[in-house]
Amino acid sequence: MAAANVPPTVNDLMEELAGINRKVLAGLENLSHLHEDDIQFGTTPKDEIYREDKIVLYRYRPVVEKPFGVPLLISYALVNRPYMVDLQEDRSLVRNLLKLGIDVYLIDWGYPGPTERWLTLEDYIDGYLDNCVDAIRTRHGIDQINLLGICQGGVFSLCYAATHPEKIKNLITMVAPVDFHVKGTAGCGLLNSWCQSMDPDLMVDAFGNVPGDFMNFGYLMLRPFQLNVGKYVNMLDVLEDEAKLLNFLRMEKWIFDSPDQAGEAWRRFIKEFYQKNALVNGTFELGGRRVDLEQIRMPVLNLYAEEDHLVPPASSIALERHVGTADYTVRGFPAGHIGMYVSGKVQRDLPPTIADWLKARA
């Protein structure tokens, strides 16, 4: 017991310093021969199925002889790139779903430029998302598909399923905010509080499209020490291992690969959802139609991260109180927002959860 309180000796400190030097030198050696092309992600083979403006619909090539009959469309968030669901071969939600026989499609929302400044939520949900759904329905000759909405894409999917229920057989939401006014806890829910006092009109009028760098800065400030200092200190522990170093760099590249946000769509998203909480209040309108979550009567699987600091678990769990379905399933996973895609344990449990749930509702 007493030994734990003994201060380090000079030899201890010298050994620790030598260890740090060794790691740094090994890291410099690894970094010296790595190039950006070595940081690979999104490597699961896929084919372009449909294109409109800057959005692209992909179908991942099946790896089983007879994929599940009803395809699954993944609608990711606008604020980051969708290759997070296929970040690396051994931790790929897409690849794992394919192995389980799911026929997977994905929307790539692209990088909005000046021509996308005036895109609205109607353009994204009633336009692009609806057109992608129709492209899949036509391709397979079916009336309904399965829809998986992730984070902001989950909000889009809820709005779509409520207003186009005839096209969705089963709905899955993952780390999706629903009640934007839930009370946060220490280190959780700060984004909701910040957005409620934000002036989106000033941002959009000043910038047009909201810069991706601004979005990144805000996310980093949610946990400033951990995300700006701590992870780079911990980087010392992976410098010697090239595979682990590549994993670290892969995550860094994804984090800072943030598209600008189409001004009008972003303005209304902040106002309607973060500030007015219109999704659960039943006051949000899309193309002149009220979005009523009670109209979501197809089976719903709601997946959330128990340690999510971006979307408080209570915000996601609130969905049960507002949808009209009699077939509702909710499950939490011991991970943070990003851990849902990169945690080895979650990736062992999450894909079978999705696949089994869908197949049981064939």
Contacts in CASP RR format, 6 or more apart in sequence:
PFRMAT RR
TARGET T0000
AUTHOR 0000-0000-0000
METHOD contacts of the structure
MODEL  1
MAAANVPPTVNDLMEELAGINRKVLAGLENLSHLHEDDIQFGTTPKDEIY
REDKIVLYRYRPVVEKPFGVPLLISYALVNRPYMVDLQEDRSLVRNLLKL
GIDVYLIDWGYPGPTERWLTLEDYIDGYLDNCVDAIRTRHGIDQINLLGI
CQGGVFSLCYAATHPEKIKNLITMVAPVDFHVKGTAGCGLLNSWCQSMDP
DLMVDAFGNVPGDFMNFGYLMLRPFQLNVGKYVNMLDVLEDEAKLLNFLR
MEKWIFDSPDQAGEAWRRFIKEFYQKNALVNGTFELGGRRVDLEQIRMPV
LNLYAEEDHLVPPASSIALERHVGTADYTVRGFPAGHIGMYVSGKVQRDL
PPTIADWLKARA
8 16 0 8 1.000
20 236 0 8 1.000
22 240 0 8 1.000
23 236 0 8 1.000
23 237 0 8 1.000
23 239 0 8 1.000
23 240 0 8 1.000
24 236 0 8 1.000
24 239 0 8 1.000
26 239 0 8 1.000
26 240 0 8 1.000
27 239 0 8 1.000
27 240 0 8 1.000
27 245 0 8 1.000
30 239 0 8 1.000
30 240 0 8 1.000
30 242 0 8 1.000
30 245 0 8 1.000
31 245 0 8 1.000
34 242 0 8 1.000
34 245 0 8 1.000
34 246 0 8 1.000
34 249 0 8 1.000
38 246 0 8 1.000
39 246 0 8 1.000
39 249 0 8 1.000
39 250 0 8 1.000
39 253 0 8 1.000
40 88 0 8 1.000
40 250 0 8 1.000
41 83 0 8 1.000
41 86 0 8 1.000
41 87 0 8 1.000
41 88 0 8 1.000
41 250 0 8 1.000
41 253 0 8 1.000
41 254 0 8 1.000
42 83 0 8 1.000
42 86 0 8 1.000
42 87 0 8 1.000
42 92 0 8 1.000
43 86 0 8 1.000
43 88 0 8 1.000
43 89 0 8 1.000
44 60 0 8 1.000
44 61 0 8 1.000
44 86 0 8 1.000
44 89 0 8 1.000
44 92 0 8 1.000
44 94 0 8 1.000
44 95 0 8 1.000
44 98 0 8 1.000
45 60 0 8 1.000
45 61 0 8 1.000
46 58 0 8 1.000
46 59 0 8 1.000
46 60 0 8 1.000
46 61 0 8 1.000
46 106 0 8 1.000
47 58 0 8 1.000
47 59 0 8 1.000
47 61 0 8 1.000
48 56 0 8 1.000
48 57 0 8 1.000
48 58 0 8 1.000
49 57 0 8 1.000
49 58 0 8 1.000
49 59 0 8 1.000
49 105 0 8 1.000
49 135 0 8 1.000
49 136 0 8 1.000
49 139 0 8 1.000
50 56 0 8 1.000
50 57 0 8 1.000
50 131 0 8 1.000
50 132 0 8 1.000
50 135 0 8 1.000
51 57 0 8 1.000
52 128 0 8 1.000
52 131 0 8 1.000
53 116 0 8 1.000
53 128 0 8 1.000
54 109 0 8 1.000
54 110 0 8 1.000
54 111 0 8 1.000
54 112 0 8 1.000
54 113 0 8 1.000
54 116 0 8 1.000
55 107 0 8 1.000
55 108 0 8 1.000
55 109 0 8 1.000
55 110 0 8 1.000
55 128 0 8 1.000
55 132 0 8 1.000
56 107 0 8 1.000
56 108 0 8 1.000
56 110 0 8 1.000
57 105 0 8 1.000
57 106 0 8 1.000
57 107 0 8 1.000
57 108 0 8 1.000
57 132 0 8 1.000
57 135 0 8 1.000
57 136 0 8 1.000
58 105 0 8 1.000
58 106 0 8 1.000
58 107 0 8 1.000
58 108 0 8 1.000
59 71 0 8 1.000
59 103 0 8 1.000
59 104 0 8 1.000
59 105 0 8 1.000
60 94 0 8 1.000
60 98 0 8 1.000
60 104 0 8 1.000
60 105 0 8 1.000
60 106 0 8 1.000
61 98 0 8 1.000
62 98 0 8 1.000
62 101 0 8 1.000
62 103 0 8 1.000
63 98 0 8 1.000
63 99 0 8 1.000
63 101 0 8 1.000
64 98 0 8 1.000
64 99 0 8 1.000
64 101 0 8 1.000
67 101 0 8 1.000
67 102 0 8 1.000
67 103 0 8 1.000
68 101 0 8 1.000
68 102 0 8 1.000
68 103 0 8 1.000
68 355 0 8 1.000
68 358 0 8 1.000
68 359 0 8 1.000
68 362 0 8 1.000
69 103 0 8 1.000
69 140 0 8 1.000
69 362 0 8 1.000
70 103 0 8 1.000
70 142 0 8 1.000
70 144 0 8 1.000
70 145 0 8 1.000
70 146 0 8 1.000
70 169 0 8 1.000
70 170 0 8 1.000
70 358 0 8 1.000
70 362 0 8 1.000
71 103 0 8 1.000
71 104 0 8 1.000
71 105 0 8 1.000
71 136 0 8 1.000
71 140 0 8 1.000
71 145 0 8 1.000
71 146 0 8 1.000
72 97 0 8 1.000
72 102 0 8 1.000
72 103 0 8 1.000
72 104 0 8 1.000
72 105 0 8 1.000
72 145 0 8 1.000
72 146 0 8 1.000
72 147 0 8 1.000
72 148 0 8 1.000
72 172 0 8 1.000
72 354 0 8 1.000
72 358 0 8 1.000
73 105 0 8 1.000
73 106 0 8 1.000
73 107 0 8 1.000
73 132 0 8 1.000
73 133 0 8 1.000
73 136 0 8 1.000
73 145 0 8 1.000
73 146 0 8 1.000
73 147 0 8 1.000
73 148 0 8 1.000
74 82 0 8 1.000
74 85 0 8 1.000
74 94 0 8 1.000
74 104 0 8 1.000
74 105 0 8 1.000
74 106 0 8 1.000
74 107 0 8 1.000
74 148 0 8 1.000
74 149 0 8 1.000
74 150 0 8 1.000
75 107 0 8 1.000
75 129 0 8 1.000
75 147 0 8 1.000
75 148 0 8 1.000
75 149 0 8 1.000
75 150 0 8 1.000
75 153 0 8 1.000
75 154 0 8 1.000
75 156 0 8 1.000
75 157 0 8 1.000
75 160 0 8 1.000
76 82 0 8 1.000
76 84 0 8 1.000
76 85 0 8 1.000
76 106 0 8 1.000
76 107 0 8 1.000
76 109 0 8 1.000
76 149 0 8 1.000
76 150 0 8 1.000
76 151 0 8 1.000
76 153 0 8 1.000
77 150 0 8 1.000
77 151 0 8 1.000
77 152 0 8 1.000
77 153 0 8 1.000
77 154 0 8 1.000
78 109 0 8 1.000
78 124 0 8 1.000
78 152 0 8 1.000
78 153 0 8 1.000
78 259 0 8 1.000
78 261 0 8 1.000
78 262 0 8 1.000
78 265 0 8 1.000
79 151 0 8 1.000
79 152 0 8 1.000
79 212 0 8 1.000
79 215 0 8 1.000
79 258 0 8 1.000
79 259 0 8 1.000
79 261 0 8 1.000
80 254 0 8 1.000
80 255 0 8 1.000
80 257 0 8 1.000
80 258 0 8 1.000
80 259 0 8 1.000
81 108 0 8 1.000
81 254 0 8 1.000
81 257 0 8 1.000
81 258 0 8 1.000
81 259 0 8 1.000
82 106 0 8 1.000
82 107 0 8 1.000
82 108 0 8 1.000
82 109 0 8 1.000
83 254 0 8 1.000
84 254 0 8 1.000
84 338 0 8 1.000
84 341 0 8 1.000
85 92 0 8 1.000
85 93 0 8 1.000
85 94 0 8 1.000
85 106 0 8 1.000
85 150 0 8 1.000
85 341 0 8 1.000
86 92 0 8 1.000
86 93 0 8 1.000
86 94 0 8 1.000
86 95 0 8 1.000
87 250 0 8 1.000
87 251 0 8 1.000
87 254 0 8 1.000
87 341 0 8 1.000
87 342 0 8 1.000
88 247 0 8 1.000
88 250 0 8 1.000
89 95 0 8 1.000
91 341 0 8 1.000
91 342 0 8 1.000
91 343 0 8 1.000
91 344 0 8 1.000
91 347 0 8 1.000
92 347 0 8 1.000
93 341 0 8 1.000
93 347 0 8 1.000
93 350 0 8 1.000
93 351 0 8 1.000
94 104 0 8 1.000
94 106 0 8 1.000
96 347 0 8 1.000
96 350 0 8 1.000
96 351 0 8 1.000
97 104 0 8 1.000
97 351 0 8 1.000
97 354 0 8 1.000
97 355 0 8 1.000
98 104 0 8 1.000
99 351 0 8 1.000
100 351 0 8 1.000
100 352 0 8 1.000
100 355 0 8 1.000
101 355 0 8 1.000
102 354 0 8 1.000
102 355 0 8 1.000
102 358 0 8 1.000
105 132 0 8 1.000
105 136 0 8 1.000
107 128 0 8 1.000
107 129 0 8 1.000
107 132 0 8 1.000
109 124 0 8 1.000
109 128 0 8 1.000
109 259 0 8 1.000
110 259 0 8 1.000
111 259 0 8 1.000
111 260 0 8 1.000
112 119 0 8 1.000
112 209 0 8 1.000
112 259 0 8 1.000
112 260 0 8 1.000
112 261 0 8 1.000
112 262 0 8 1.000
112 263 0 8 1.000
113 209 0 8 1.000
113 260 0 8 1.000
113 262 0 8 1.000
114 209 0 8 1.000
116 209 0 8 1.000
116 262 0 8 1.000
117 208 0 8 1.000
117 209 0 8 1.000
117 262 0 8 1.000
117 263 0 8 1.000
117 264 0 8 1.000
118 262 0 8 1.000
118 263 0 8 1.000
118 264 0 8 1.000
119 262 0 8 1.000
119 263 0 8 1.000
119 264 0 8 1.000
119 265 0 8 1.000
120 264 0 8 1.000
120 265 0 8 1.000
120 268 0 8 1.000
121 159 0 8 1.000
121 265 0 8 1.000
121 268 0 8 1.000
121 269 0 8 1.000
121 272 0 8 1.000
121 286 0 8 1.000
122 286 0 8 1.000
122 287 0 8 1.000
123 265 0 8 1.000
124 156 0 8 1.000
124 262 0 8 1.000
124 265 0 8 1.000
125 156 0 8 1.000
125 159 0 8 1.000
125 160 0 8 1.000
125 163 0 8 1.000
125 286 0 8 1.000
126 163 0 8 1.000
126 286 0 8 1.000
126 287 0 8 1.000
129 156 0 8 1.000
129 157 0 8 1.000
129 160 0 8 1.000
130 160 0 8 1.000
130 164 0 8 1.000
130 167 0 8 1.000
133 145 0 8 1.000
133 147 0 8 1.000
133 160 0 8 1.000
133 164 0 8 1.000
133 167 0 8 1.000
133 168 0 8 1.000
134 167 0 8 1.000
136 145 0 8 1.000
137 143 0 8 1.000
137 144 0 8 1.000
137 145 0 8 1.000
137 167 0 8 1.000
143 166 0 8 1.000
143 167 0 8 1.000
144 166 0 8 1.000
144 167 0 8 1.000
144 168 0 8 1.000
144 169 0 8 1.000
145 167 0 8 1.000
145 168 0 8 1.000
145 169 0 8 1.000
146 168 0 8 1.000
146 169 0 8 1.000
146 170 0 8 1.000
146 171 0 8 1.000
146 172 0 8 1.000
146 358 0 8 1.000
147 157 0 8 1.000
147 160 0 8 1.000
147 161 0 8 1.000
147 168 0 8 1.000
147 170 0 8 1.000
147 171 0 8 1.000
147 172 0 8 1.000
148 157 0 8 1.000
148 172 0 8 1.000
148 173 0 8 1.000
148 174 0 8 1.000
148 354 0 8 1.000
149 156 0 8 1.000
149 157 0 8 1.000
149 172 0 8 1.000
149 173 0 8 1.000
149 174 0 8 1.000
149 176 0 8 1.000
150 173 0 8 1.000
150 174 0 8 1.000
150 175 0 8 1.000
150 176 0 8 1.000
151 174 0 8 1.000
151 175 0 8 1.000
151 176 0 8 1.000
151 177 0 8 1.000
151 310 0 8 1.000
151 311 0 8 1.000
151 337 0 8 1.000
152 176 0 8 1.000
152 177 0 8 1.000
152 269 0 8 1.000
153 176 0 8 1.000
154 173 0 8 1.000
154 174 0 8 1.000
154 176 0 8 1.000
155 176 0 8 1.000
155 177 0 8 1.000
155 178 0 8 1.000
155 269 0 8 1.000
155 273 0 8 1.000
155 279 0 8 1.000
157 171 0 8 1.000
157 173 0 8 1.000
157 176 0 8 1.000
158 171 0 8 1.000
158 173 0 8 1.000
158 176 0 8 1.000
158 178 0 8 1.000
158 279 0 8 1.000
158 291 0 8 1.000
158 293 0 8 1.000
158 296 0 8 1.000
158 319 0 8 1.000
159 279 0 8 1.000
159 284 0 8 1.000
159 286 0 8 1.000
159 291 0 8 1.000
160 168 0 8 1.000
161 168 0 8 1.000
161 171 0 8 1.000
161 296 0 8 1.000
161 298 0 8 1.000
162 291 0 8 1.000
162 292 0 8 1.000
162 293 0 8 1.000
162 295 0 8 1.000
162 296 0 8 1.000
163 286 0 8 1.000
163 289 0 8 1.000
163 291 0 8 1.000
163 295 0 8 1.000
165 295 0 8 1.000
165 296 0 8 1.000
165 297 0 8 1.000
165 298 0 8 1.000
168 298 0 8 1.000
169 298 0 8 1.000
169 299 0 8 1.000
169 361 0 8 1.000
170 298 0 8 1.000
170 299 0 8 1.000
170 300 0 8 1.000
170 301 0 8 1.000
170 357 0 8 1.000
170 358 0 8 1.000
170 361 0 8 1.000
171 296 0 8 1.000
171 298 0 8 1.000
171 299 0 8 1.000
171 300 0 8 1.000
171 301 0 8 1.000
172 300 0 8 1.000
172 301 0 8 1.000
172 302 0 8 1.000
172 303 0 8 1.000
172 354 0 8 1.000
172 357 0 8 1.000
172 358 0 8 1.000
173 300 0 8 1.000
173 301 0 8 1.000
173 302 0 8 1.000
173 303 0 8 1.000
173 316 0 8 1.000
173 319 0 8 1.000
174 303 0 8 1.000
174 304 0 8 1.000
174 340 0 8 1.000
175 303 0 8 1.000
175 304 0 8 1.000
175 305 0 8 1.000
175 308 0 8 1.000
175 310 0 8 1.000
175 311 0 8 1.000
175 316 0 8 1.000
175 337 0 8 1.000
175 340 0 8 1.000
176 302 0 8 1.000
176 304 0 8 1.000
176 311 0 8 1.000
176 316 0 8 1.000
176 319 0 8 1.000
177 192 0 8 1.000
177 273 0 8 1.000
177 311 0 8 1.000
177 315 0 8 1.000
177 316 0 8 1.000
178 279 0 8 1.000
178 280 0 8 1.000
178 315 0 8 1.000
178 316 0 8 1.000
178 318 0 8 1.000
178 319 0 8 1.000
178 322 0 8 1.000
179 277 0 8 1.000
179 279 0 8 1.000
179 280 0 8 1.000
179 314 0 8 1.000
179 315 0 8 1.000
179 318 0 8 1.000
180 192 0 8 1.000
180 195 0 8 1.000
180 273 0 8 1.000
180 274 0 8 1.000
180 277 0 8 1.000
180 279 0 8 1.000
180 280 0 8 1.000
180 315 0 8 1.000
181 192 0 8 1.000
181 196 0 8 1.000
181 277 0 8 1.000
182 189 0 8 1.000
182 192 0 8 1.000
182 312 0 8 1.000
182 314 0 8 1.000
182 315 0 8 1.000
182 318 0 8 1.000
183 314 0 8 1.000
184 190 0 8 1.000
184 192 0 8 1.000
184 193 0 8 1.000
184 312 0 8 1.000
184 314 0 8 1.000
185 312 0 8 1.000
187 222 0 8 1.000
187 223 0 8 1.000
187 309 0 8 1.000
188 308 0 8 1.000
188 309 0 8 1.000
188 312 0 8 1.000
189 309 0 8 1.000
189 310 0 8 1.000
189 312 0 8 1.000
189 315 0 8 1.000
190 222 0 8 1.000
190 309 0 8 1.000
191 219 0 8 1.000
191 222 0 8 1.000
191 310 0 8 1.000
192 274 0 8 1.000
192 312 0 8 1.000
192 315 0 8 1.000
194 218 0 8 1.000
195 270 0 8 1.000
195 274 0 8 1.000
195 275 0 8 1.000
196 274 0 8 1.000
196 275 0 8 1.000
198 270 0 8 1.000
198 274 0 8 1.000
198 275 0 8 1.000
200 266 0 8 1.000
200 267 0 8 1.000
200 270 0 8 1.000
200 271 0 8 1.000
201 267 0 8 1.000
203 210 0 8 1.000
203 214 0 8 1.000
203 266 0 8 1.000
203 267 0 8 1.000
204 210 0 8 1.000
204 263 0 8 1.000
204 264 0 8 1.000
204 266 0 8 1.000
204 267 0 8 1.000
207 214 0 8 1.000
207 263 0 8 1.000
208 263 0 8 1.000
209 260 0 8 1.000
209 261 0 8 1.000
209 262 0 8 1.000
209 263 0 8 1.000
209 266 0 8 1.000
210 260 0 8 1.000
210 261 0 8 1.000
210 263 0 8 1.000
210 266 0 8 1.000
211 260 0 8 1.000
212 258 0 8 1.000
212 259 0 8 1.000
212 260 0 8 1.000
212 261 0 8 1.000
213 258 0 8 1.000
215 258 0 8 1.000
215 261 0 8 1.000
216 255 0 8 1.000
216 256 0 8 1.000
216 258 0 8 1.000
219 227 0 8 1.000
219 310 0 8 1.000
220 227 0 8 1.000
220 228 0 8 1.000
222 309 0 8 1.000
222 310 0 8 1.000
223 309 0 8 1.000
235 248 0 8 1.000
238 244 0 8 1.000
238 245 0 8 1.000
238 247 0 8 1.000
238 248 0 8 1.000
239 245 0 8 1.000
251 338 0 8 1.000
251 342 0 8 1.000
272 278 0 8 1.000
272 279 0 8 1.000
272 284 0 8 1.000
273 279 0 8 1.000
273 284 0 8 1.000
276 283 0 8 1.000
276 284 0 8 1.000
278 284 0 8 1.000
279 291 0 8 1.000
279 293 0 8 1.000
280 293 0 8 1.000
280 318 0 8 1.000
280 321 0 8 1.000
280 322 0 8 1.000
282 290 0 8 1.000
282 291 0 8 1.000
282 292 0 8 1.000
282 293 0 8 1.000
283 290 0 8 1.000
284 290 0 8 1.000
284 291 0 8 1.000
285 291 0 8 1.000
293 319 0 8 1.000
293 322 0 8 1.000
293 323 0 8 1.000
293 324 0 8 1.000
294 322 0 8 1.000
294 323 0 8 1.000
294 324 0 8 1.000
295 324 0 8 1.000
296 323 0 8 1.000
296 324 0 8 1.000
296 325 0 8 1.000
297 323 0 8 1.000
297 324 0 8 1.000
297 325 0 8 1.000
297 326 0 8 1.000
298 325 0 8 1.000
298 327 0 8 1.000
299 325 0 8 1.000
299 327 0 8 1.000
299 328 0 8 1.000
299 329 0 8 1.000
299 361 0 8 1.000
300 319 0 8 1.000
300 323 0 8 1.000
300 325 0 8 1.000
300 327 0 8 1.000
300 328 0 8 1.000
300 329 0 8 1.000
301 329 0 8 1.000
301 330 0 8 1.000
301 331 0 8 1.000
301 353 0 8 1.000
301 354 0 8 1.000
301 357 0 8 1.000
302 316 0 8 1.000
302 317 0 8 1.000
302 319 0 8 1.000
302 320 0 8 1.000
302 328 0 8 1.000
302 329 0 8 1.000
302 330 0 8 1.000
302 331 0 8 1.000
303 330 0 8 1.000
303 331 0 8 1.000
303 332 0 8 1.000
303 333 0 8 1.000
303 340 0 8 1.000
303 350 0 8 1.000
303 353 0 8 1.000
303 354 0 8 1.000
304 311 0 8 1.000
304 313 0 8 1.000
304 316 0 8 1.000
304 317 0 8 1.000
304 330 0 8 1.000
304 331 0 8 1.000
304 332 0 8 1.000
304 333 0 8 1.000
305 311 0 8 1.000
305 313 0 8 1.000
305 332 0 8 1.000
305 333 0 8 1.000
305 335 0 8 1.000
305 336 0 8 1.000
305 337 0 8 1.000
305 339 0 8 1.000
305 340 0 8 1.000
306 313 0 8 1.000
306 332 0 8 1.000
306 333 0 8 1.000
306 334 0 8 1.000
306 335 0 8 1.000
306 336 0 8 1.000
307 334 0 8 1.000
307 335 0 8 1.000
307 336 0 8 1.000
308 316 0 8 1.000
308 336 0 8 1.000
308 337 0 8 1.000
309 336 0 8 1.000
309 337 0 8 1.000
310 337 0 8 1.000
311 337 0 8 1.000
313 332 0 8 1.000
317 330 0 8 1.000
319 330 0 8 1.000
320 328 0 8 1.000
320 330 0 8 1.000
327 361 0 8 1.000
329 357 0 8 1.000
331 353 0 8 1.000
333 340 0 8 1.000
333 343 0 8 1.000
333 346 0 8 1.000
333 349 0 8 1.000
333 350 0 8 1.000
334 345 0 8 1.000
334 346 0 8 1.000
335 343 0 8 1.000
335 345 0 8 1.000
335 346 0 8 1.000
336 343 0 8 1.000
339 346 0 8 1.000
340 346 0 8 1.000
340 350 0 8 1.000
341 347 0 8 1.000
END
